[in-house]
Amino acid sequence: MAEESMTYFEDLDVGITCPHEDAFAPDGKKVFYRYIHRDVVKSESFLPTKPNPAKPLPPYHDACIEKAVSLFDHIDGLINGVFKLPHHKGKKRIIGLITLTPTDGLVKQTGHPNHHSWWRSQQFDHAVVQTQEIVIE
C-alpha cells in the first residue's frame, strides 16, 4: 500500500498510481541484494536502471516501474538475472546486502519470483549497506 507521507528519491508523478497500490513496506528483517557497479557503495548505486531500447520491455513494465530500483531477495536470483552472460564468468563482483526498513521506501515483487522493484525514499541511508565479494562461476 502506497505511503502518501513518504518522500521518494525519484519524482513519482508519472500519471499513474506510483508506487503501485500493491507495493508494501519492508519489514526490516529481509535482506535484498543488488549489484554494486564500480565496487563502491554510494547513493548512485541505488538509482533506477534505464530501459535498454534494444531489448523488449517486460510485460509488467510501466512508467512507475521505470522509477524503481531493481533488487533481488536471493543472491542466486541476482546471479542468474544479472550475471548470466559469459563475459561475467570468473570475474569478481561486489554485491550490496540491503536490509530495508519501512522508512526506506516501498517494494513490490515484479517479474522473476526473486526480483523486486523498490521505490526508494529520501530517508534511505546507503552507508548502512554491507557488501560481499563473489566470483561468478
DSSP file (Angstrom, degrees, kcal/mol; ACC not computed):
  #  RESIDUE AA STRUCTURE BP1 BP2  ACC     N-H-->O    O-->H-N    N-H-->O    O-->H-N    TCO  KAPPA ALPHA  PHI   PSI    X-CA   Y-CA   Z-CA
    1    1 A M              0   0    0      0, 0.0    20,-0.1     0, 0.0    21,-0.1   0.000 360.0 360.0 360.0 131.2    0.0    0.0    0.0
    2    2 A A        -     0   0    0     17,-0.2     2,-0.7    19,-0.1    19,-0.1  -0.359 360.0-136.2 -67.7 138.0    1.5    3.4   -1.0
    3    3 A E    >   -     0   0    0      1,-0.2     3,-0.9    -2,-0.1    -1,-0.1  -0.857  13.4-166.8 -96.6 110.5    2.6    5.7    1.8
    4    4 A E  T 3  S+     0   0    0     -2,-0.7    -1,-0.2     1,-0.2    -2,-0.0   0.799  85.4  54.5 -69.2 -28.3    1.3    9.2    1.0
    5    5 A S  T 3  S+     0   0    0      2,-0.1    -1,-0.2     0, 0.0     2,-0.2   0.565  86.5 101.8 -83.9  -7.7    3.5   10.9    3.6
    6    6 A M    <   -     0   0    0     -3,-0.9     2,-0.6     1,-0.0    97,-0.0  -0.538  65.6-141.5 -79.2 141.0    6.8    9.3    2.3
    7    7 A T        -     0   0    0     -2,-0.2   115,-3.1    98,-0.0   116,-0.4  -0.914  21.3-147.7-102.3 122.0    9.1   11.5    0.3
    8    8 A Y  B     -A  121   0A   0     -2,-0.6   113,-0.3   113,-0.3     4,-0.1  -0.554  17.0-130.4 -93.5 154.5   10.7    9.4   -2.5
    9    9 A F  S    S+     0   0    0    111,-3.0     2,-0.2    -2,-0.2   112,-0.1   0.882  94.9  52.1 -67.0 -40.8   14.1    9.8   -4.1
   10   10 A E  S    S-     0   0    0    110,-0.5     2,-0.7    57,-0.2    -2,-0.2  -0.634  98.7-103.7 -94.5 154.5   12.7    9.8   -7.6
   11   11 A D        -     0   0    0     -2,-0.2    -2,-0.1     1,-0.1    -1,-0.0  -0.714  35.9-173.0 -75.5 113.4    9.9   12.1   -8.9
   12   12 A L        +     0   0    0     -2,-0.7     2,-1.8     6,-0.1     4,-0.3   0.216  46.1 117.6 -98.1  14.7    7.0    9.6   -9.0
   13   13 A D        +     0   0    0      1,-0.2     4,-0.1     2,-0.1    -1,-0.1  -0.610  30.0 138.9 -81.2  84.1    4.5   12.0  -10.7
   14   14 A V  S    S-     0   0    0     -2,-1.8    -1,-0.2     2,-0.5    49,-0.1   0.217  75.7 -98.6-117.6  12.0    4.1    9.8  -13.7
   15   15 A G  S    S+     0   0    0      1,-0.3     2,-0.3    -3,-0.1    -2,-0.1   0.451  99.4  71.2  86.5  -0.6    0.4   10.0  -14.4
   16   16 A I  S    S-     0   0    0     -4,-0.3    -2,-0.5     2,-0.0     2,-0.3  -0.894 102.0 -70.9-136.3 168.3   -0.5    6.7  -12.7
   17   17 A T        -     0   0    0     -2,-0.3     4,-0.1    -3,-0.1    47,-0.1  -0.463  60.7-147.8 -62.3 122.6   -0.6    5.5   -9.1
   18   18 A C  S    S+     0   0    0     -2,-0.3     2,-0.2     2,-0.1    -6,-0.1  -0.965  78.5  31.5-149.5 126.5    3.0    5.2   -8.1
   19   19 A P  S    S-     0   0    0      0, 0.0   -17,-0.2     0, 0.0    -1,-0.1   0.591 111.9-105.0 -58.8 161.0    4.2    3.3   -6.2
   20   20 A H    >   -     0   0    0     -2,-0.2     3,-2.0     1,-0.1    -2,-0.1  -0.200  25.1-112.9 -58.2 151.7    1.7    0.7   -7.2
   21   21 A E  T 3  S+     0   0    0      1,-0.3    -1,-0.1   -20,-0.1   -19,-0.1   0.759 115.8  55.7 -61.4 -25.6   -1.1    0.1   -4.7
   22   22 A D  T 3  S+     0   0    0    -21,-0.1    -1,-0.3     2,-0.1     2,-0.1   0.339  80.4 115.7 -92.5   8.6    0.1   -3.5   -4.0
   23   23 A A    <   -     0   0    0     -3,-2.0     2,-0.3    85,-0.1    85,-0.2  -0.463  52.9-153.9 -70.7 151.1    3.6   -2.3   -3.0
   24   24 A F  B     -B  107   0B   0     83,-3.3    83,-2.9    -2,-0.1    -2,-0.1  -0.887  18.3-106.8-130.4 157.9    4.5   -3.0    0.6
   25   25 A A        -     0   0    0     -2,-0.3    81,-0.2    81,-0.2    78,-0.1  -0.695  43.0-115.5 -80.6 130.7    6.7   -1.6    3.3
   26   26 A P        -     0   0    0      0, 0.0    78,-0.1     0, 0.0    79,-0.1  -0.283  16.4-131.5 -64.6 155.3    9.7   -3.8    4.0
   27   27 A D        -     0   0    0     74,-0.2    74,-0.2    75,-0.1    -2,-0.0   0.483  33.3-116.0 -91.7  -3.1    9.8   -5.4    7.5
   28   28 A G  S    S+     0   0    0     72,-1.5    73,-0.1     2,-0.2    71,-0.1   0.554 102.3  75.2  80.7   6.1   13.4   -4.5    8.4
   29   29 A K        +     0   0    0     71,-0.2     2,-0.2     2,-0.0    72,-0.1   0.694  69.6  86.2-116.7 -36.6   14.4   -8.2    8.5
   30   30 A K        -     0   0    0     70,-0.2    70,-0.6     1,-0.1     2,-0.4  -0.481  68.6-138.1 -76.1 136.3   14.6   -9.4    4.9
   31   31 A V  E     -C   99   0B   0     -2,-0.2     2,-0.3    42,-0.2    68,-0.2  -0.802  17.3-165.3 -94.2 132.7   17.9   -9.0    3.1
   32   32 A F  E     -C   98   0B   0     66,-3.1    66,-3.1    -2,-0.4     2,-0.4  -0.814   9.2-140.3-112.5 158.6   17.8   -7.8   -0.5
   33   33 A Y  E     +CD  97  72B   0     39,-3.0    39,-1.9    -2,-0.3     2,-0.3  -0.932  19.8 173.4-125.0 142.5   20.7   -8.0   -3.0
   34   34 A R  E     -C   96   0B   0     62,-1.6    62,-3.7    -2,-0.4     2,-0.3  -0.990  35.6-112.9-147.5 139.2   21.9   -5.5   -5.6
   35   35 A Y  E     -C   95   0B   0     -2,-0.3     2,-0.8    60,-0.2    60,-0.2  -0.557  28.8-144.5 -69.0 129.3   25.0   -5.5   -7.9
   36   36 A I    >   -     0   0    0     58,-2.7     3,-1.3    -2,-0.3    58,-0.5  -0.864  13.7-145.6-101.3 105.4   27.3   -2.6   -6.9
   37   37 A H  G >  S+     0   0    0     -2,-0.8     3,-0.9     1,-0.2    56,-0.0  -0.398  81.3  15.1 -68.0 145.8   28.9   -1.1  -10.0
   38   38 A R  G 3  S-     0   0    0      1,-0.2    -1,-0.2    -2,-0.1     3,-0.0   0.608 113.2 -96.8  62.8  14.7   32.4    0.2   -9.7
   39   39 A D  G <  S+     0   0    0     -3,-1.3     2,-0.4    55,-0.1    -1,-0.2   0.544  95.4 105.5  62.4  11.6   32.8   -1.7   -6.3
   40   40 A V    <   -     0   0    0     -3,-0.9     2,-0.5    54,-0.1    -1,-0.1  -0.987  66.7-133.4-126.8 127.1   31.9    1.4   -4.2
   41   41 A V        +     0   0    0     -2,-0.4     2,-0.3    88,-0.1    -5,-0.0  -0.667  45.1 143.1 -79.0 122.3   28.6    1.8   -2.4
   42   42 A K    >   -     0   0    0     -2,-0.5     3,-2.3     1,-0.0     4,-0.3  -0.926  66.4 -89.7-148.0 171.5   27.3    5.3   -2.9
   43   43 A S  G >  S+     0   0    0     -2,-0.3     3,-2.0     1,-0.3    -1,-0.0   0.870 123.6  61.0 -53.9 -39.1   23.9    6.9   -3.4
   44   44 A E  G >  S+     0   0    0      1,-0.3     3,-0.7     2,-0.1    -1,-0.3   0.627  87.1  74.9 -66.3 -12.9   24.2    6.5   -7.2
   45   45 A S  G <  S+     0   0    0     -3,-2.3    -1,-0.3     1,-0.3    -2,-0.2   0.622  95.3  53.4 -70.2 -11.7   24.4    2.7   -6.6
   46   46 A F  G <  S+     0   0    0     -3,-2.0    -1,-0.3    -4,-0.3    74,-0.1  -0.394  79.6 118.8-125.8  53.8   20.7    2.8   -5.9
   47   47 A L  S <  S-     0   0    0     -3,-0.7    23,-0.3     1,-0.1    21,-0.1  -0.842  71.2 -91.4-112.6 153.8   19.2    4.5   -9.0
   48   48 A P        -     0   0    0      0, 0.0     2,-0.5     0, 0.0    21,-0.2  -0.310  41.3-116.2 -61.0 147.6   16.7    3.0  -11.4
   49   49 A T        -     0   0    0     19,-0.5    19,-0.1     1,-0.0     3,-0.1  -0.746  28.4-123.1 -85.5 128.8   18.1    1.3  -14.4
   50   50 A K        -     0   0    0     -2,-0.5    17,-0.0     1,-0.1    -1,-0.0  -0.483  33.6-101.8 -70.3 140.3   17.2    3.0  -17.7
   51   51 A P        -     0   0    0      0, 0.0    -1,-0.1     0, 0.0     6,-0.1  -0.336  29.9-123.5 -61.5 143.1   15.5    0.7  -20.2
   52   52 A N    >   -     0   0    0      1,-0.1     3,-2.1     4,-0.1    -3,-0.0  -0.810  13.1-151.4 -88.0 115.1   17.6   -0.7  -23.0
   53   53 A P  T 3  S+     0   0    0      0, 0.0    -1,-0.1     0, 0.0     4,-0.1   0.708  94.1  61.8 -63.1 -17.4   16.0    0.4  -26.3
   54   54 A A  T 3  S+     0   0    0      2,-0.1    -2,-0.0    -3,-0.0     0, 0.0   0.579 100.0  64.2 -82.7  -9.2   17.5   -2.7  -28.0
   55   55 A K  S <  S-     0   0    0     -3,-2.1     2,-0.1     1,-0.0    -3,-0.0  -0.891  89.6-110.1-116.8 145.0   15.6   -5.1  -25.6
   56   56 A P        -     0   0    0      0, 0.0    -4,-0.1     0, 0.0    -2,-0.1  -0.426  37.0-113.5 -68.8 146.6   11.8   -5.6  -25.3
   57   57 A L        -     0   0    0     -2,-0.1     0, 0.0     1,-0.1     0, 0.0  -0.542  33.9-105.1 -77.9 145.1   10.3   -4.3  -22.1
   58   58 A P    >   -     0   0    0      0, 0.0     3,-1.8     0, 0.0    -1,-0.1  -0.310  32.0-109.6 -66.3 156.9    8.9   -6.9  -19.7
   59   59 A P  T 3  S+     0   0    0      0, 0.0    -2,-0.1     0, 0.0     0, 0.0   0.752 117.3  54.5 -61.8 -24.6    5.0   -7.2  -19.6
   60   60 A Y  T 3  S+     0   0    0      2,-0.0     5,-0.2     5,-0.0     2,-0.1   0.512  83.2 118.4 -86.2  -4.3    4.8   -5.7  -16.1
   61   61 A H    <   +     0   0    0     -3,-1.8     2,-0.3     4,-0.1    -4,-0.0  -0.371  31.0 147.0 -69.2 137.1    6.8   -2.5  -17.1
   62   62 A D     >  -     0   0    0     -2,-0.1     4,-1.9     1,-0.0    -2,-0.0  -0.896  64.0 -80.6-151.7-177.1    5.2    0.9  -16.9
   63   63 A A  T  4 S+     0   0    0     -2,-0.3     4,-0.3     1,-0.2   -48,-0.1   0.799 127.9  51.2 -62.7 -28.9    6.2    4.5  -16.1
   64   64 A C  T >4 S+     0   0    0      2,-0.2     3,-1.7     1,-0.2    -1,-0.2   0.921 107.0  51.1 -74.6 -44.9    6.1    3.7  -12.3
   65   65 A I  G >4 S+     0   0    0      1,-0.3     3,-1.9     2,-0.2    -2,-0.2   0.859 101.4  64.5 -58.8 -34.6    8.3    0.6  -12.6
   66   66 A E  G 3< S+     0   0    0     -4,-1.9    -1,-0.3     1,-0.3    -2,-0.2   0.703 100.0  52.4 -62.8 -18.9   10.8    2.8  -14.5
   67   67 A K  G <  S+     0   0    0     -3,-1.7    -1,-0.3    -4,-0.3     2,-0.2   0.373  96.0  93.3 -95.4   2.0   11.2    4.9  -11.4
   68   68 A A  S <  S-     0   0    0     -3,-1.9   -19,-0.5    -4,-0.2     2,-0.4  -0.626  73.5-123.5-100.8 156.0   12.1    1.9   -9.2
   69   69 A V  E     - E   0 118B   0     49,-3.1    49,-2.2    -2,-0.2     2,-0.4  -0.809  29.1-121.5 -94.9 134.1   15.4    0.3   -8.2
   70   70 A S  E     + E   0 117B   0     -2,-0.4     2,-0.3   -23,-0.3    47,-0.2  -0.626  39.0 167.3 -79.8 131.2   15.8   -3.4   -9.1
   71   71 A L  E     - E   0 116B   0     45,-2.5    45,-3.0    -2,-0.4     2,-0.4  -0.916  24.0-143.2-134.8 161.5   16.6   -5.7   -6.1
   72   72 A F  E     -DE  33 115B   0    -39,-1.9   -39,-3.0    -2,-0.3    43,-0.2  -0.968   8.0-149.8-125.4 146.1   16.6   -9.5   -5.6
   73   73 A D  S    S+     0   0    0     41,-2.3     2,-0.3    -2,-0.4   -42,-0.2   0.381  87.2  42.2 -95.5   4.9   15.5  -11.3   -2.5
   74   74 A H  S  > S-     0   0    0     40,-0.3     4,-1.6   -41,-0.1     3,-0.5  -0.982  76.4-133.8-147.9 137.4   18.0  -14.1   -3.0
   75   75 A I  H  > S+     0   0    0     -2,-0.3     4,-2.6     1,-0.2     5,-0.2   0.845 107.7  57.6 -62.7 -33.1   21.6  -13.9   -4.2
   76   76 A D  H  > S+     0   0    0      1,-0.2     4,-2.9     2,-0.2    -1,-0.2   0.877 103.2  54.3 -64.6 -35.6   21.1  -16.8   -6.7
   77   77 A G  H  > S+     0   0    0     -3,-0.5     4,-2.1     2,-0.2    -1,-0.2   0.902 109.9  47.1 -62.3 -40.7   18.3  -14.7   -8.3
   78   78 A L  H  X>S+     0   0    0     -4,-1.6     4,-2.9     2,-0.2     5,-0.7   0.943 113.3  47.6 -64.6 -48.4   20.7  -11.8   -8.7
   79   79 A I  H  X5S+     0   0    0     -4,-2.6     4,-1.4     1,-0.2    -2,-0.2   0.931 117.0  42.5 -60.3 -46.8   23.5  -14.0  -10.1
   80   80 A N  H  <5S+     0   0    0     -4,-2.9     4,-0.2     1,-0.2    -1,-0.2   0.827 120.5  42.9 -70.1 -31.5   21.1  -15.7  -12.6
   81   81 A G  H  <5S+     0   0    0     -4,-2.1    -2,-0.2    -5,-0.2    -1,-0.2   0.814 129.3  20.7 -84.5 -31.5   19.4  -12.5  -13.5
   82   82 A V  H  <5S+     0   0    0     -4,-2.9     3,-0.3    -5,-0.2    -3,-0.2   0.785 126.5  40.4-108.4 -36.5   22.4  -10.1  -13.9
   83   83 A F  S  <<S+     0   0    0     -4,-1.4     5,-0.1    -5,-0.7    -3,-0.1   0.036  75.0 110.5-108.9  26.7   25.5  -12.2  -14.4
   84   84 A K        +     0   0    0     -4,-0.2    -1,-0.2     4,-0.1    -4,-0.1   0.671  53.1  96.8 -78.2 -15.0   24.2  -14.9  -16.8
   85   85 A L  S >  S-     0   0    0     -3,-0.3     3,-1.9     1,-0.1     4,-0.4  -0.489  83.4-119.6 -76.8 146.2   26.2  -13.7  -19.8
   86   86 A P  G >  S+     0   0    0      0, 0.0     3,-1.4     0, 0.0    -1,-0.1   0.763 105.3  70.5 -57.7 -29.7   29.6  -15.4  -20.4
   87   87 A H  G 3  S+     0   0    0      1,-0.3    -3,-0.1     3,-0.1    -2,-0.0   0.648  95.0  56.9 -67.5 -11.0   31.7  -12.3  -20.1
   88   88 A H  G X  S+     0   0    0     -3,-1.9     3,-2.2    -5,-0.1    48,-0.4   0.687  79.1 116.7 -86.6 -20.1   31.0  -12.3  -16.3
   89   89 A K  T <  S+     0   0    0     -3,-1.4    48,-0.2    -4,-0.4     3,-0.1  -0.217  84.6   7.0 -57.7 131.7   32.4  -15.8  -15.8
   90   90 A G  T 3  S+     0   0    0     46,-3.6    -1,-0.3     1,-0.3     2,-0.3   0.426 101.8 124.2  79.7  -0.3   35.4  -16.0  -13.5
   91   91 A K    <   -     0   0    0     -3,-2.2    45,-2.6    45,-0.2     2,-0.3  -0.646  61.8-121.1 -95.5 150.0   35.1  -12.3  -12.6
   92   92 A K  E     - F   0 135B   0     -2,-0.3     2,-0.3    43,-0.2    43,-0.2  -0.694  32.6-176.1 -85.4 139.7   34.8  -10.8   -9.1
   93   93 A R  E     - F   0 134B   0     41,-2.8    41,-2.8    -2,-0.3     2,-0.5  -0.976  22.5-129.4-135.5 149.3   31.7   -8.7   -8.4
   94   94 A I  E     - F   0 133B   0    -58,-0.5   -58,-2.7    -2,-0.3     2,-0.4  -0.874  22.4-163.8-101.6 129.0   30.6   -6.7   -5.4
   95   95 A I  E     -CF  35 132B   0     37,-2.8    37,-2.0    -2,-0.5     2,-0.5  -0.925  12.4-138.0-112.8 134.2   27.1   -7.3   -4.1
   96   96 A G  E     -CF  34 131B   0    -62,-3.7   -62,-1.6    -2,-0.4     2,-0.6  -0.796   9.4-153.0 -90.2 132.3   25.2   -5.0   -1.8
   97   97 A L  E     -CF  33 130B   0     33,-3.3    33,-1.8    -2,-0.5     2,-0.5  -0.935  19.4-173.0-105.2 116.5   23.3   -6.6    1.0
   98   98 A I  E     -C   32   0B   0    -66,-3.1   -66,-3.1    -2,-0.6     2,-0.8  -0.944  20.2-166.2-121.8 120.2   20.4   -4.3    2.0
   99   99 A T  E     -C   31   0B   0     -2,-0.5     2,-0.2   -68,-0.2   -68,-0.2  -0.878  24.8-153.6-102.6 100.7   18.1   -4.8    4.9
  100  100 A L        -     0   0    0     -2,-0.8   -72,-1.5   -70,-0.6   -70,-0.2  -0.510   6.2-156.8 -80.1 140.8   15.3   -2.3    4.1
  101  101 A T    >   -     0   0    0     -2,-0.2     3,-2.0   -74,-0.2     4,-0.3  -0.637  37.2 -96.5-105.9 168.6   13.2   -0.8    6.8
  102  102 A P  G >  S+     0   0    0      0, 0.0     3,-0.7     0, 0.0   -75,-0.1   0.770 124.2  55.6 -58.3 -25.3    9.6    0.7    6.5
  103  103 A T  G 3  S+     0   0    0      1,-0.2    20,-0.4    20,-0.1    21,-0.2   0.539  90.8  75.4 -84.3  -5.1   11.1    4.2    6.2
  104  104 A D  G <  S-     0   0    0     -3,-2.0    17,-2.3     1,-0.3     2,-0.3   0.539 109.2 -93.2 -84.2  -6.8   13.3    3.2    3.2
  105  105 A G  E <   - G   0 120B   0     -3,-0.7     2,-0.3    -4,-0.3    -1,-0.3  -0.869  50.0 -55.8 130.1-164.7   10.5    3.1    0.7
  106  106 A L  E     - G   0 119B   0     13,-1.6    13,-2.9    -2,-0.3     2,-0.3  -0.881  41.1-156.4-121.1 153.1    8.1    0.6   -0.8
  107  107 A V  E     -BG  24 118B   0    -83,-2.9   -83,-3.3    -2,-0.3     2,-0.3  -0.919   8.3-175.6-129.8 148.6    8.8   -2.8   -2.5
  108  108 A K  E     - G   0 117B   0      9,-2.1     9,-3.2    -2,-0.3     2,-0.4  -0.983  30.2-120.1-144.6 135.2    6.9   -4.9   -5.0
  109  109 A Q  E     + G   0 116B   0     -2,-0.3     2,-0.4     7,-0.2     7,-0.3  -0.621  42.6 175.9 -71.8 127.8    7.7   -8.3   -6.4
  110  110 A T        -     0   0    0      5,-1.8     2,-0.3    -2,-0.4     5,-0.2  -0.996  44.6 -22.7-137.9 141.2    7.9   -7.9  -10.2
  111  111 A G  S    S+     0   0    0     -2,-0.4    -2,-0.0     3,-0.1     0, 0.0  -0.440 117.8  39.1  68.5-125.5    8.9  -10.3  -13.0
  112  112 A H  S >  S-     0   0    0     -2,-0.3     3,-1.9     1,-0.1    -2,-0.3  -0.234  91.2-112.6 -56.8 145.6   11.0  -13.2  -11.8
  113  113 A P  T 3  S+     0   0    0      0, 0.0    -1,-0.1     0, 0.0    -2,-0.1   0.776 118.0  46.2 -55.6 -27.7   10.0  -14.6   -8.4
  114  114 A N  T 3  S+     0   0    0    -42,-0.1   -41,-2.3   -37,-0.1   -40,-0.3   0.533  95.6  95.6 -90.4  -6.4   13.2  -13.3   -6.8
  115  115 A H  E <   -E   72   0B   0     -3,-1.9    -5,-1.8   -43,-0.2     2,-0.3  -0.669  50.2-178.7 -92.8 138.9   13.1   -9.8   -8.4
  116  116 A H  E     -EG  71 109B   0    -45,-3.0   -45,-2.5    -2,-0.3     2,-0.5  -0.974  22.6-138.5-132.8 148.2   11.6   -6.8   -6.7
  117  117 A S  E     -EG  70 108B   0     -9,-3.2    -9,-2.1    -2,-0.3     2,-0.5  -0.912  22.9-161.5-102.2 133.0   11.1   -3.2   -7.6
  118  118 A W  E     -EG  69 107B   0    -49,-2.2   -49,-3.1    -2,-0.5     2,-1.0  -0.966  14.6-154.0-123.8 121.1   11.9   -0.7   -4.9
  119  119 A W  E     - G   0 106B   0    -13,-2.9   -13,-1.6    -2,-0.5     2,-0.1  -0.829  30.2-141.8 -92.4 102.6   10.7    2.9   -4.7
  120  120 A R  E     - G   0 105B   0     -2,-1.0  -111,-3.0   -15,-0.2  -110,-0.5  -0.387   7.9-140.6 -72.9 135.3   13.5    4.4   -2.6
  121  121 A S  B >   -A    8   0A   0    -17,-2.3     3,-1.0  -113,-0.3  -113,-0.3  -0.495  24.1-113.8 -88.5 164.5   12.6    7.0    0.0
  122  122 A Q  T 3  S+     0   0    0   -115,-3.1  -114,-0.1     1,-0.2    -1,-0.1   0.740 114.1  64.6 -65.3 -23.0   14.7   10.1    0.7
  123  123 A Q  T 3  S+     0   0    0   -116,-0.4    -1,-0.2   -20,-0.4   -19,-0.1   0.642  71.4 116.0 -79.3 -14.5   15.4    8.6    4.1
  124  124 A F    <   -     0   0    0     -3,-1.0     2,-0.7   -20,-0.2     3,-0.1  -0.337  54.7-152.5 -59.6 131.3   17.3    5.6    2.8
  125  125 A D    >   -     0   0    0      1,-0.1     3,-1.7    -2,-0.0     4,-0.2  -0.907   9.6-165.6-110.1 105.9   20.9    5.7    4.0
  126  126 A H  G >  S+     0   0    0     -2,-0.7     3,-1.5     1,-0.3    -1,-0.1   0.679  80.3  78.4 -65.0 -16.2   23.3    3.9    1.7
  127  127 A A  G 3  S+     0   0    0      1,-0.3    -1,-0.3    -3,-0.1   -86,-0.0   0.698  86.6  59.5 -66.6 -18.2   26.0    3.9    4.4
  128  128 A V  G <  S+     0   0    0     -3,-1.7     2,-0.3     2,-0.1    -1,-0.3   0.510  78.9 112.9 -88.2  -3.6   24.3    1.0    6.1
  129  129 A V    <   -     0   0    0     -3,-1.5     2,-0.2    -4,-0.2   -31,-0.2  -0.532  57.0-149.4 -73.5 128.1   24.7   -1.3    3.1
  130  130 A Q  E     -F   97   0B   0    -33,-1.8   -33,-3.3    -2,-0.3     2,-0.3  -0.623  11.8-145.0 -90.5 156.5   27.0   -4.2    3.6
  131  131 A T  E     -F   96   0B   0    -35,-0.2     2,-0.4    -2,-0.2   -35,-0.2  -0.878  13.0-168.5-124.5 157.9   29.0   -5.7    0.7
  132  132 A Q  E     -F   95   0B   0    -37,-2.0   -37,-2.8    -2,-0.3     2,-0.5  -0.992  17.5-137.4-142.7 132.7   30.1   -9.1   -0.3
  133  133 A E  E     +F   94   0B   0     -2,-0.4     2,-0.3   -39,-0.2   -39,-0.2  -0.785  27.3 179.8 -91.2 133.3   32.6  -10.0   -3.0
  134  134 A I  E     -F   93   0B   0    -41,-2.8   -41,-2.8    -2,-0.5     2,-0.5  -0.917  24.8-135.5-127.8 157.4   31.6  -13.0   -5.1
  135  135 A V  E     -F   92   0B   0     -2,-0.3     2,-0.5   -43,-0.2   -43,-0.2  -0.968  26.6-127.2-110.9 127.0   33.3  -14.8   -8.1
  136  136 A I              0   0    0    -45,-2.6   -46,-3.6    -2,-0.5   -45,-0.2  -0.598 360.0 360.0 -77.2 123.5   30.9  -15.6  -10.9
  137  137 A E              0   0    0     -2,-0.5    -1,-0.1   -48,-0.2   -48,-0.1   0.433 360.0 360.0 -92.5 360.0   31.1  -19.3  -11.8
